[in-house]
Amino acid sequence: MNLRVRGHAIDPSMVESDYSILVSFELVDPVMQLQHRELGLREVQQGLKSKETYWSADAKLEDATGEQRRLLEDLIRSDPRVQEVMAKAVAREAGILNMLEQQEEEQAKQQAQAEAQMQGGGGGMPGQEGPMLGPDGMPIQQSMGAMAGMGGTGRPTRNPLTPGTASPSRVGQELAR
């Protein structure tokens, strides 16, 4: 007689006249199972048990070798170099890789110009002679000179009321009016 089990056809030649079947149902207590897993995890952390033994015996994982491979793949994917390569592949598929490469080239040029300025000690742009400009557009010597009497913060320095007591900060006083 031919049998069908979950969509699979089983014919008598597959069974080979062995009709004995052993079925067991394991009683699972969720609290005991959790305690068993916690104990197994502590044994792994202490080096008393391997991860594969924990996965197969305590966590009841059927494919421990596959789990190890998936963990290694996750580790590889977390490497920044691999993430960069994968991002470039996705950017290529999206059609924006050329834009990203152009932007990287522009940033490299700007960085090279900044390094040349620092090494040359010269002007703001290559080929331009003169003092280096600060963020306010003024030469750095003038910007720094203007702040010399202000403690370098752009605010006047605080004079002490007495040798042991400093005067209160003036920050925010213009808002109190």
Stockholm file with secondary structure:
# STOCKHOLM 1.0

chainA/1-177         MNLRVRGHAIDPSMVESDYSILVSFELVDPVMQLQHRELGLREVQQGLKSKETYWSADAKLEDATGEQRRLLEDLIRSDPRVQEVMAKAVAREAGILNMLEQQEEEQAKQQAQAEAQMQGGGGGMPGQEGPMLGPDGMPIQQSMGAMAGMGGTGRPTRNPLTPGTASPSRVGQELAR
#=GR chainA/1-177 SS CCEEETTEEECHHHHTTCCCCCCCCCCCCHHHHHHHHHHHHHHHHTTSSCHHHIIIIISCCSCHHHHHHHHHHHHHHTSHHHHHHHHHHHHHHHTCHHHHHHHHHHHHHHHHHHHHHHHHTCCSSTTCCSCCBCTTSSBHHHHHHHHGGGTTTTSCCCCEEETTEECCCCTTGGGCC
#=GC SS_cons         CCEEETTEEECHHHHTTCCCCCCCCCCCCHHHHHHHHHHHHHHHHTTSSCHHHIIIIISCCSCHHHHHHHHHHHHHHTSHHHHHHHHHHHHHHHTCHHHHHHHHHHHHHHHHHHHHHHHHTCCSSTTCCSCCBCTTSSBHHHHHHHHGGGTTTTSCCCCEEETTEECCCCTTGGGCC
//
